[in-house]
Amino acid sequence: MADSGRVKLDSPSSSPAPGRKKAQQSPGSKARYSVNAPGHCFRKVTLTKPTFCHHCSDFIWGIVGFVCEVCNFMSHEKCMKHIRTVCSCMTPTQVRVPVAHCFGPAGQKKRFCCVCRKHLEGSSSLRCEVCELHVHSDCAPFSVSDCRICHQDGGQDIDTYQHHWREGNMGSGARCELCHRVCSSSDVLAGIRCEWCGITAHASCCVSSECVFGRLRNMILQPGCVRICSRNFSKMHCYRISESSQLSDMDNLDDVDTQSPVTARDTQSSSSPDTGKQTLKVFDGDDAAKRNQFRLVSIPRIIKNEDVVESALRAFYIPDEAQDYELQSYGQQGLFTEDIINRNGTPDNKSVFKDAASDSWLLRAKPRDTEVLKIYPGWLKVGVSYISVTAGRGSTVNSIITEALAQLRKQDENPDDFNLVEVFMSSKQVQRQVLSGQELLLDKLQEIRKTSLRQMNQTRFYLEEVRNRVVQVSLLLGGFPADLSKEEYTQLLTEHLAIKSHLVSITHVYAGQGAVVLQISCFSEAERIYMLAKDVSISGKQLYSLVIPEIMHRRLEKRSVPLLVFVNPKSGGLKGREILYSFRKLLNPHQVFELSSGGPLAGLHTFRDVPHFRILVCGGDGTVGWVLGVLESIRHKICCPEPAISIIPLGTGNDLARVLRWGAGYSGEDPYNILLSVDEAEEVQMDRWTILLDAQEMTEDGKENGFLEPPKIVQMNNYFGLGIDAELSLDFHHAREEDPDKFNSRFHNKGVYVKVGLQKLSHTRNLHKDIRLQVDKLEVELPNIEGLIFLNIPSWGSGADLWGSDSDSRFGRPRIDDGMLEVVGVTGVVHMGQVQSGLRSGIRIAQGSYIRITVSKALPVQVDGEPWIQSPGQIIISAAGPKVCMLRKSKSKQKKQSGSLKESRSDSPAPSDP
């Protein structure tokens, strides 16, 4: 055996050599210990390293512990009678409603696998983007679809909410809701946490099952208020989660990987004579054998055949009895079953596990004449989780339905009004199949087991009423040319996507954004359009498509003010992605939108009928301006008259966030505390300004000589600059375009600003000779300056106080809601550096509400950090209609910082301020 890796049998006449008796002992003869929690198979082990109990999370003193041979649950002897956590092999029985996971690469924090309970190491670990499930990549196929229910799908009706528990991986210091003792651990997978309301508890403590969504109840979009028809779409599509290139190999996630997390760490060699063990490759069915996806099973070389089968079942997390299964040598016809080797090496008169050339085996279920099925009554209000029905050789689907209705006391119902639905609860996708009435159910079960035993363990049968459900799939398609009519968009859709007019209708047109919303009454047509649109380009611009949920606003609670979250994952390096992940877990993922997928329009359209909601923008000042611009353009199409906006600063300058007390930049604060701050923030008004850039060519005598281009209109929130300030921004912009991958850190970005500033030290520009300034229709004489800046907020250039704090009788105190702009000049790079360091302020020039600038030659300009070269002509700045509502962080929640003057000025003026 040491040479071939095969199971070896001693000769009947031979006797064990001295010293080999212990090695020949079958593991089946070891003492096993039963507990109240189902599925576990405990045995006593000798501990060789520091070990913690998974039940109480205390250190196990001494050298004796008890470990589950299936899921590696470790326990004190005294804790075994209190264990309530089920084994990983029994998790399919704990699923209430199957909901698939959305796997992505794991983060950097220390986590434990929810399947094998071992520490996650390296880059081969995964996490669900919606819930707190963490697994090894090779354990993922053995996790089931037990993610959170975040919406109604089709005809489902959610009227009560229960806690959605997830074990372990909680924050340090979490305390039990019932006994108030610490229930979390950084050493093992311990404790449970509701993924909606966030309460934590010990697994053995009995907590009420009803969930009230906790402190964030009013800002969470509750699942019963969201509806989406998602039959042909994965959860990644429904939640608009962009699939990372790192997950290109996840298409085969439901296939069993070639390594077992248990055996790969326990097995050193398949043929080492010193260990007395060997390693077998075991396939769980024809599909795994075809794909060469196997599990490695480590067993002693002298072992009962029944124990080999039992070890293989544990490797696949199958909780069935070993006598119902057998091993086939892969590629051979011989069946080797019930091989028993007693302790002195003499076999019984039963068949023996023969030497074979192959060390690969197929795990098969033995044929059965009858089988007890668990039938789940779907969404029928019957008060039971499932019923048991016996299926025989002649049992058809119709006969099973009839018997199930009788057990449910619905024998008066017509069986033709019900379907028996096969549901495969794989971790990545829930697959449903309606079984035909005359299909033999026992043959169906044997077919599933032959394909994959793992699949059979994750398969359920549901009894559901036949309903004629109205299919309504909403898709947002964008990337079209802007400012077209509905008929022109219909023509483009027909030409490029060949839409079927009797199945597809345009419900909303957003001409300014070049986007339309389609309502589709056929699943297959919706899937075709969704996939085809991603491969179509119009006028050189690629289309995008998003699945849009429907918010049933009439079901929202009266005090509910849902939070619409926009996250720019490109801001703040990797912090944007982590924030996106955190908010998807804390809130409903249907209220969290990634701006790289369709921009703000998708979220605003989804919330169009919500009477009151707030917005949280995670990004820099440019991202906030983007959201404000789209909101302003479609304000007349949404019900909420004035959604208030809060900010998580992920950009470089973050001047607006500083003014509203949200800080100079995100530095890893707890996302839950951020949401509490948003909930308690106060509403303030802020001016917005329209800048009309009317580029004209000038003759030598100074007269206008016609237009070079049509007028350009931009919106301003923070500030508008001409001259040296804009020139530095333009050089930074060009450097970022040349190598964008390097600009993922605020510190690096500011370093580049310093570098380009030093290069301009010797540069002089007499800006006052190139422009004329009118403020409120009055000519203003400009001093000798190189830069002119118009301020709407009292923060500029990453928190600098450009206007200054000194009182001046000529001017009023700046406010963000006073309808006035502050006009300030700077004399050069040195002056700007002094302002940044707090040594000086700018040169105060004027205050006013209507600005006209005449530019006599091309100049660099910038609006809220976005720079370009502006041709000669007129520039007019005026108020942009109504003010916008912003959220200012409460002072009691504001993080204490060692503030400079520019930080202390960040509390924006409000009418109540002194």
N, C-alpha and C positions, 0 to 999 in steps of 0.2 A: 504493500500500500504506500509505503514511503516513496516508492519510485513512480508509481502510476497515478496516485491520487484517487484510487478507487476504494470503495467499501470492502474491507477484507474480513473473511471469516476463517477462524482457526479450524483445523481439522477436528472431526468428532473425536478422534482418539487421542488428541493432544490435550495436555493439561497446561494451565497457565504457569508461566515461569515465575519464580520467586520475585517478589517486588512488583509484579505487573497486575496484581489482583485489583488494586485501587483504580488503575487506569482502565481495566475492563468493565468496571461497574457502570451500568447504564444510568444516564441522568434521570431516567424515568423512575428509578428506585429512590431518588432523593426525596426528602420530606417536602411536601408542598403545603402552603398555608392559605386558607380561604379567608376572605374579608367580606364586609357588607357591600362594598362597591363592586359592581359586576365587571367581569373581564380580566381582572388581575390574576396573576399566577406567581405568588410569592415563594421565594426560597431563601434560606438562611445563607449569608455569605460572610466571609472574613474580610474586614476592611483593611486596606493597606495604605490609605491616604485620608486626609481630613474629609469628612462627608457630612452632609446636612440632611435632615429629614424633610421630605417634600410635603408632609402634612402640617407639622408645627413649625418648620423652618429652623429648628434648633440644631445645634451641633450634636452628632451622635457620638457619645463618649464610649470608649471601649473599642473592641475589635469585631463586634458582631452587629450586623444589620440585616434587614430584609429587603430584597429587591424584586420587583416584578420582572419576570423574564421576557415580557412582551414590550412594555413601554419604559422600563428602567425607573419606575417609581420606587424611591428609597424611603424606608420608614424605620422608626424605632419599633421595638416589639410592643411597647405600651401604647403606641399610636395606631396599631393595625386595626383594632376594634372600632376606631373612630373614623376611619377613612371613608369618605363619601365621593371622592373624585373617581370617575369611571376610567377604565383603561382606554388607551387610544384605539384599540380594536373595537370598542363599543360606541365610539362617537357617532357612527351613522344612526344609531337608535335614539340619540339625543336631539336630532335635528327636528325643529318644529316645522319650519317652511324652508325648503331648499333654496338657497341663494348663493350663486357662484361668487368666488373671490376674484379680485383683480390684482394679480401678482406683479410685483416690481422688485428691483434690487433693494436689499436691506440697507439700513443706515449704518452709522458708525457706533451707535450705542450698544452696550452689552445686552444681549437678549438670549432667550432659551427657546429651543424648538418645541412647538406645541404638540408634536407627534412623538418624537423619541426622548424629549425632555432634556436633551443635552445642550451644552453651550454652542451657540452659533459662532463659527469661526470662518474667516476668509471671505472670499467673494462668491461662494457657492450658496449663500443663504438668500431667502426671499421673504418678502413681507406683503401682506395685503394692503392696497392703497386706501381701503375703506374701513377696515377694522384692525384689531391688534393681533392678527394672526402672523406669527413668525415661524418659518420652517426651513430646514435644509432643502436644497433643491431636489435631493433624492428622496426626501420624506414627503414632498408636496403631493405626489400622486395618492398618498394614503390619508391626506386630509380631505375632509368632505365639504360640501357646499353649505356651510353654516355661517355665512356672512350676515350682516345686518339687513333687515327688510327696510328699504328706504323709499319704497313707492308701492302703489297698487298696480298690478299688472293685469290688464284685461278686466275680468269681472270680479276680481277679488275685492272684498270689502273689509277694511280694518276698522274695528270699532273700539277695541281695547288694546293696550300696549303692555307687554311684559318685559321684564329685564332681559337683556341679551348679554349673558355672562361670557367672559373670556378669562381663562386662567393665566395667572402670572404676568411677568413683564410689566409690573406696575412701578410707579415712582416710589422712592425710598420714603419710609415713614408713613405709608398709607395705613389707616386704621379701620378695623372692622365696624360696620354700621351697627351691629348688634351688641358685641361685647366690648367694643372700643379698644381692643388690644391691637398691636401692630400685626398686620396680616401680609405685608409685602416682604420680599427677600431679594437681595442682590446675588445670592449664592445658588438658589434653586428656583424652579418654577412652582410658585406657591401663591395662594390667595386667588380671589376672583374679583372681577370688576365689570360693572355694567357699562356697555359701550355707548349707551345713550345718556343716562343721568350721571354716570361717573362714580356711583357709590361703590365702595370696596367692602369685602367681607371674607371671612374664612369659608372654605368650601363646606365645612361641617356645621356652620351657623345657618339657621333657618331665617331667611329674610323674605319679606312679602314679595310676591311675584309681580305685582303691578308696578310699572315704571311711570314716573311723573316728569321725567326729563330734567329734573334737577334745577339748578340755579339758572341755566341757560334756556329754560322752557320757552320764554317769550321770543327768543331770537332763532330758535330751531324751527326749521320747516318740517313739521311732523309728517311721518310716512302716509298717514291717511289723507293728507291734503294734496298728494302728488300722484298723478296717474301717467302711465306711459305704457304703450303697447310695444313690448320688446322681444317678441318671440324669435325673430330672426337676427337680433342684435346681441352681441356679447355685452357683459357689464362694462367693459372698457369703452365701448361705443356709447352706452347709455349715460355713463358718467363723464364722457368726453375726456378720457384719460389718454394722453398721447403715449403710444407704445415706444419705449426707449430702444435704441439700437442695441443696448446691452441685453435685451431680452429676445434677440432674434432666434435663439435656440429654444424658446419656450413654446413653440408650436407643438412639440411632443411632450408637453408637461405631463399629460395624463398617462404617458408611458412610464413603466417602471425603469428607473435608472440602473446602470450596470453595477452600482455599488450599494451595499447596504450599510447604513450608518452604524449598525451594531457590529456586523461581521467585519467591516473594513477596519474597525479600530481594535477588534479582538483577535483578528486572525493575522498571523505573521506569514505563514506559508501553507500551501495546500498539501505539502508532502514532507513536512519536517518530522523526522522520527522522534525528535526530542519532545515535542509538545504533545504527542499522542492524539493529535487532532487532524482533521482533513477538512477541505472546503469543497462544497458542491455548488454547481450552478443550477439554480432552480427557476423554471419558468412557470407562470401561473395559468398559462393557456396558449392557444394557438396564435393569438395576436402577438403576445410577448415573444414567442419563439420565432415568429416571422420577422419581428423587428430586432431580434437579438437583445431584448431587454430582460435581464435576469436579476435575481437576488443571490447573493453569496451566503450560504448557510454553513456555519462552522459546527462540526460534530466530532465526537470521539471516533476513532477508527473501529472500535468494538462497541456496538450499540444495537438496541432493538430497532426493528424497522418502524414500529409504531412511533418511537421517539424521533426518528428521522422525519416522519411525516409531521409530527407535532412541531418540531423545530422549523420546518418549512412553513407551516401555517402561521407561526409567530412572526416569521420574517415578512409575511404579507399582511400581518395584522388581521387575521381571520379568526374569529372566536369560536369556530365550530369544533366538534369532537374529531379526534384523529382517525377513529375507526370508520368515519364516513368518507375518507379520502385514501388515495394510493399514489405511489410514484411510478412513473413510466420512464424507462431509460430513453432519453431523447434520441430519435432516429432508429430505435429498435422496437420490436413488438412485444417483448417480454414484460409481463407484469410481475413485480416483486412485492409481495404483501405479506403482512403478518409474520415477518421473519423475527424469530425470537432467539436470542443467544443468552443462555443463563450464565450465572456468575462463574461457573467452572469451565465455560467454553463449550458445553455439550448442547447442541441444538435439539429442539423438539422434532416431532415428525411432520412439522409444517414446512412450507416452502421457504427457501432461504434467500437472502439477499446476495445474489451471485456476483462474482467478479465480472466486470464489464469494461469494455475499452473506453466507454464514455464516462465523463464525470458531470455531464449535463442531464438534468431530469425534468420531466413534466409532472407538475402536481395536478392530479385529476380528482374530480368528485366521482364516487361510485354511483352507478345507476340506482335510482330509487323508484319504487312503485307508487308511493304516496309522499306527499309533502305538505307541511302546514305553512300556509301563507299568511303574512300580516297584510291586511287590507286597510289602508288609511282612508277615512271618509272625506278627504279633500276639504272643501270649505263648507260642507254640510254642518248645520248646527245640531249635532247629536250628542255632545257631551262626552265622547270617548275619543282616545287618541288613535286606536286601531282595533280591529277585530281579527280573530284567527279563523281561517277557512282551510279545510283539508281538500287538496287537489289530488285526484287519482289519474289513472291512465286515460280514462275517457272524459275527464273534466274539461269542458270548453270554457271560453271566456264568458259566454252567456250564462252557463250554469253557475259559475263563480259569482257573477253579478246577482243572480237570483238568490243564492244562499246568503250573500252579504247583506242584501236588502232585508231579508228575513231576520237576520241577527240584529240589524239596526232598527227593527220594528217598523220598517217601511215596505212590508210585503204587499201593501195595496198599490204601491207605485208601479208604473209600467217599466220593466227592465230596459225597454228600448230607449227610454229617456236618460239612460246612464251609460257612461263609458268607463272601461277599465284602462287606466293610463299607466304605462311603464315609465318610471322616472329614474334616470341615472344621475346620481348626485356627485359627479366628479368635482374636484376642487375648482377647476377653471370654467366649467360650463355645465349647466343643468340641461340634460337632453330628455325630451318628452316624446313618447310615441303612443298613439291610441291603438290598442289591440283590436283586431277584428273579432267579431262575435263567435265564429266557428273555430278559432285557433285553439289548438290543444295547449293548455297552459303548462303542463309538465314538460312537454317537448320544448317549449319556449325557455323554461328555466334551465334545462340541460344544454340548450344551445348557448345561453349566456355564460354558463359555467365553463363550457368548452372553450369559449372565446377568451374569458378572463374571470378567474375566481375573485379577483379584487373588484371587478365590475359588479359581480353578483352581490358582493357584500355591501356595495354602495347603491344598490338598486332597490326601489320601493314600487309598490303598486297602489295607485290612488283610484278611488271610486268617485267619479265626478258627474254632475248633471250635464246633459247636453244643452248647450246654450248657443243661440245665434248671436254671437258677440259682434258688435259693430267695430270694425277695424278703423282706427284713426291714428296714423303715424304722421308726426310733424317733423319736417326736415327744414333746417335753415341752410340755404345755399348762398354763398357769397363769392366775391371775386369777379362779378360781372362789371361791365362799364357802368359808371355812375350816371345818375340823372336821366334815366330812360323811363318810358311809360310802361304800364303793365302789359300792354299789347306787345311792345318790343321785347320785354323780358320773356313773354310767352313764346315769341318767335325764336329767341335764342335757345330756350329750353327744348323746343321741338327740334331745332336744327342740330344741336350738339348732344342732347341726351335722349332724344326720341321718346319724350314722355307720352303717355296714353291719356288723352284728355278726359276720357270717361272714368279714369281712376285717380287722376291728379288734378288738383286745383290750387291756384295761388290765393292764399288768404291774406297775406300782408306783403307790402312792397316798401322797402327802405331804399329809395332811389339815391339818397345822399351817400349811402354806404355801399351801393351796388349789390344789394342782397334782397332775396325774396324768401318767403316762408311757404312751403308746400304742405298741403294736407293730402295724404295718400290713403286710399281705402283698400289696399292690397299689400300684404306683407312682402311677397316676392318682388313686386314692383318697387316698394320702398327700399328693399335691400339692393336691387339693381341700380337705382338712381344714386343711392348713397355711395356705393363702391365706384360707379362709373364717373361720378363727378370729381373724384379725387385724381382722375387721370386725364381730365379735360382742361385745356387752356384756351382762354378767349382774349384776343388782343395781347398775347404774350403773358397773360396773368393766369396763374393756376386757380381753379375753383376749389373751394372747400365745402364740406358738408358736415352738419352736426345734427344729432338726434335731440329734439327739444321736448322736455317734459311739459305736461299740463298741470298748472297749479290750480286746484279747485278752491278758489278764494272764499267761497261761501262756507267752507268747512273750517276756515281758520278761526281760532278763538278770538274773542273780542279784544283782549289785551295783547294779542300777538303782533309783534313787529319784527318779521323775519329779517335776517341779515344777509344781504347779497355780497359775496366776497369775490373780489377780482385779485388774482395773483399774477404778477409778471415773473415767470421763473428765470428769466434772463437777468433780473436785477439781483444784486447782492451776492453774486457767485452762486454757491450751492444753497444759500439760505432760502432763496425763493422756493426751491423744490421741497425743502423740509417744512416750510410754512404751509405750502400747498397740501402736503401729506397730513400735517397736524390738524388743519381745519377740516379736511375731509373726514377725519375721525371724530372730531368734536361736534361737528354739525352734520346736517344731511348733505351728502356729496352733490345733490342736485342744486344746492345753493352756492357752490364753490366753482368758480370758472377760471380756467387758465387762459390768460390773455393771448398767448401764442396760438390759440386755436379759435380764430374768428373774432378776436377782440372783444370789446365790452358789449357789442350788440346782442350776442346770444343771451347773456344774463339779463339785460334790460328787457328784451322781448319776453323771456320766460316770466319775469315779474311784472309784466305790463298790467295785469288785472289785480294785483295785490294792492289794497287800498292804502296801506302804510308799511313802508319798509325802510331800512337803512342800508348804507353801502360801506364796505370796508375795502380800501384799495391798498394792496401790498406792492409797493414799487417806489420809484423815485418821483420827483416833481413832474417829469415828462409823462409818466404813467397816469398821474392824477389829472393832468391836463387833457390827456387822451380820453379818459372816462368822462370828464366834465364836458368835453366837446361833443361826444356822441350823445350824452344825456341831454344836452341843450338842443341838439338837432331832432330828437324824437320825443321831446318833453310832451308834446301835444298828443302822443299816442299811448301814454301810460297814465294809469289812474292816480297814482301817488303824486300829489301836486308838487312836493318838494322833498325828495329823499335826502336825508342828511348824510354827509360823507366823512368818514374817518380814515386815518392813514397809518400804515406800518411802513416806516421809512427804510427802503432798500437801495436807494440811489446813492449818489456821491455827495451832492450838496444838501438835499432834503430841507430846503429853507422853509417851505410851507409847513412841513411836519414840525419843525422847530417852533414856528409861530403858534401852532395849535397844541403845543406841549407834548407831542408824541415822540419827541426825542431827536437826537442828531443822527441816529442810525440804529437799526435793529442789531442787538448784541446777544441774542439767544434767550430773551425773556420767555417765560412760560406762556404758550398760546392761550391757555385757559384763562390766565390772569388778564391777558390782553382783551379777550372777549368780555370779561367782567368790566374792564375799563371802558370799553365801547358802550356797554349797556348803561353805565353811569355817567357818560360824557354829556356835556351841555351843548346845546345848539347855538351857533353864532352865524351871522350873515357875513358874506364876503363879496366885495365888488369883483366883477370881471369886465375886461376891456376888449374892444374890437379895434384892431389895427388895420387900416386901409393903406396898402402900399401901391401907389399909383405911379409906376415907373414911366418916366418920360425922357425923351432925348432933348438936350439943351443946345442951342446955337451959341456962337461966340458972343452975341450981344445979349445973351441971357434969356431969349424968348423961347417958348415951347415950340417944338418942331414935330409934334405928333407922337403917338404912342408906340413904344417898342413891344409891349405885351399888355394883355388885359390886366385890370386891377387885381391885386391879390389881397385876400382878406384872411387874417389869422386872429386867434383869440389869445389873450394874455391873462395869466393869473398872478404871476409873481413880479416880473420886471421885464423891461425892454431896454436894451443897450445898443449904443453906437460907438464905434471907434475902438480903442485899445482893449476894452473889456470883451467886445465881440470878437476881436482879432485873436485873442488868446483862446476863446471858446472854439473858434474855427480851426486853429492849429491843433487843438486837442481832438477835435472831431476827425480831422484828417489822419492823425496818428492812430485813433481807434479803428478807423476803417481799414487801415493797412494791416493791422494785426489785432482783430477783435478778441481773440482768445486770451490775451494778456490783461484785458481790462475787466477783471472779475473781482476786484478788491477796491474798496474806498481808499485805502492807503496808497495803492499803486496809482490810482487815478489822480489823487492829489499830488503825488510825486511828479507825474507827467505835467500837471498844471504849473508846478514850480519850475520845471525844466523849460517849458515854452516861455514862461514869464522872464526867466533869466536871459533868454535869447533876444528879448525885446527891450533890454535895458537901455541900449544906445539908440533906440528908435525914437524919433520925434514926429509928431503929427499935429499940425495946427488945425484941430477939428473945428474951432470956432470960426475959421475962415471958409470952411466948406459947407456949413449949414446955417440956416436961419430958423429961429424958434419963435413960435407964437403960443402963448398960454392964455386960454380964455379970450382969444382974439386980440391979445395985447402983445406987442413985440417985446421980446426979452433979450437984453444984451448979454452975450456970453463972455465969460472970462477966458483967459488963455488955458485951455484944457485939451486933453487927448482922448477923453471918453465922456460920454453923456449917458446917464442911466435914469430911467423912469421907474419908480418903486411903487408897487401896490401893497407890499407887505414889509414890515420892519426887519427884514432879514435878507442878506444878499451874500453871494459867494461863500456858501457853507457857514452861515450864521453870523456874518459880520454886520455890525450896526453902521451902515453907510450914512444914514441921515444924522446920527448922533443923538445923545440924550440931553444936551444942553437946551435950556429954554430960550426961545427967540420970539420977541413980540411981533415980528413980521409974519410968522407962520404959526399955524395951529399944530397941535399934537397929532402925529400920524396915527391913522386907524385903518383897519382893513375893510371897514364898512362905511367910511365917511364920504364916498363918492369923489375922492380926490387922489391925484397922483403926486408923488414927491419927485422933483427934478433935481438931480445931483450930478456934479461933475467931478472928475478925477484928472490929475495932472500927468499921470504916467504909471508905469509898473511899480516904481518905488512907493508912490502914494498908495496904490492898491495894496501893496504889502503892509504898509503901516496901518491901513484900515483893517486888514485881516488880523493883525496882531493886537488891535485895540488901542494903538497909540494915537491915532487921528481919526477923524471922520471925513466925509466927503465935503465938497463945496456946495452948500445949499444955494439953489438958484431960484426955484419957484415951486408953487403948489397950484394945481388946477384940475379941472374936470374935462377940458377940451384942449387937445394939443395938436398943433400943426407944425410939421418940420419940413423945410425945403432943403433938399440935398442937391448940391451942385456937381458932385462927382461920385463915382462908385465907392461905397463904403461897406466895411463888414458890420453886420447887425446881428443881434441874437434876441430871441423871445423865449424866456423860460429855459435858457440853456441850449436852444436849437439855433445854430448860426448859419448864415449864408452871406453872399456878397449882394448888396442891394444897389441897383442901378439908380442914376439920378432921377429925381422926381419929387412928388409930394408924399408925405407920410402923415396920416391923420389918426389920432388916438381918441376914442370916445367910449362912453359907457356902453356895455353890451347887454342892454335890456335889464331884466330882473337880476337881483343878487342871487348868489347860490348859498345854500345852507350847508355849513360845515359843522363837524363835531370837534369840540375842544376838550381835551382830557381834563378831568377834574383834578384840582390841586391836591386833594387828599390822596389821589392815586398816582400822582406824578412821581417818577423815580428821582430820588435825591442825587444830584450830581454836583461835582465841584465846578460851579458855573462861572463863566466869565461874563462880561457885559453882554456879549452877543447871545448868551443863553438866557440871561435874566430878561432880555427884551423879547423873548419868544412868546410871552403871553399876549395874544392878540387883543387889541382894544375892543371893548364891547361897551354898549351904552351904560352898563352898570358899573364899569370900572371907574376908579377915581382918577 
